[in-house]
Amino acid sequence: NPEELGSPRGAALSSFFAFAFGSAIPLLPFLFAATDKSLSLSIALSAVSLFIVGAILSLFTGRHALYSGLRMLVIGAAAGSATYLIGRLLGVSLA
């Protein structure tokens, strides 16, 4: 029913803030202390965040929280791995 849908503006704003917040999580270790452990901490924070988001989504999908959390984690890890490999092929490094 089209009358039950939210406004496009509200959807756009909530999407913007969700992406902005989510993209800030892996950057936090580099913003506060760029050390040799920043990359590992960034990966760990991202993994935990992906799992939590997946588990929360299970409230809306009716799936088991563990399944949804692991599914989101695997998809995020695949996307991160692809990004890493593309950067590696292009010669990008953190140092």
C-alpha positions in Angstrom: 0.0 0.0 0.0 1.7 3.2 -1.1 0.1 5.2 1.7 1.9 3.2 4.3 5.4 3.9 2.8 7.6 6.5 4.5 8.7 9.7 2.7 11.6 9.5 0.3 13.3 12.3 2.1 13.2 10.4 5.4 14.5 7.3 3.7 17.4 9.2 2.2 18.3 10.9 5.4 18.2 7.7 7.4 20.3 5.9 4.8 22.8 8.7 4.8 23.3 8.7 8.5 23.4 4.9 8.7 26.2 4.8 6.0 28.1 7.7 7.6 28.0 6.0 11.0 28.9 2.6 9.7 31.8 3.9 7.6 33.3 5.7 10.6 33.7 2.5 12.6 36.7 1.1 10.8 38.3 4.5 10.8 38.2 5.0 14.6 41.6 3.2 15.4 43.3 5.4 12.8 41.8 8.6 14.1 42.7 8.1 17.7 46.1 6.4 17.5 47.7 5.3 14.2 49.9 2.5 15.4 51.0 -0.9 14.0 47.9 -2.4 15.6 45.4 0.0 14.1 44.7 -2.2 11.1 44.0 -5.3 13.3 41.8 -3.2 15.6 39.9 -1.8 12.6 39.3 -5.3 11.2 38.1 -6.5 14.6 35.7 -3.5 15.1 34.3 -4.0 11.6 33.7 -7.7 12.2 32.0 -7.1 15.5 29.9 -4.4 14.0 28.9 -6.5 11.0 27.9 -9.3 13.3 25.8 -7.1 15.5 24.0 -5.5 12.6 23.2 -8.9 11.1 21.9 -10.1 14.5 19.7 -7.1 14.8 18.3 -7.6 11.3 17.1 -11.0 12.5 14.5 -9.2 14.5 12.9 -8.1 11.2 13.5 -11.2 9.1 12.5 -13.9 11.6 15.8 -15.8 11.1 18.0 -16.9 13.9 20.3 -14.2 15.2 23.4 -16.3 14.9 22.7 -17.2 11.3 21.9 -13.5 10.4 25.0 -12.3 12.2 27.3 -14.8 10.6 25.8 -14.1 7.2 26.4 -10.4 7.5 29.9 -11.0 8.7 30.7 -13.3 5.7 29.3 -10.8 3.2 31.2 -7.9 4.8 34.4 -10.0 5.0 34.1 -10.8 1.3 33.6 -7.2 0.4 36.6 -6.2 2.6 38.7 -8.9 1.0 37.8 -7.8 -2.5 38.6 -4.2 -1.6 42.0 -5.3 -0.1 42.9 -7.3 -3.2 42.0 -4.5 -5.6 44.1 -2.1 -3.6 46.9 -4.6 -3.5 46.7 -5.0 -7.3 46.9 -1.2 -7.7 49.9 -1.0 -5.4 48.2 0.8 -2.5 49.6 0.4 1.0 49.1 1.9 4.5 52.8 2.8 5.0 
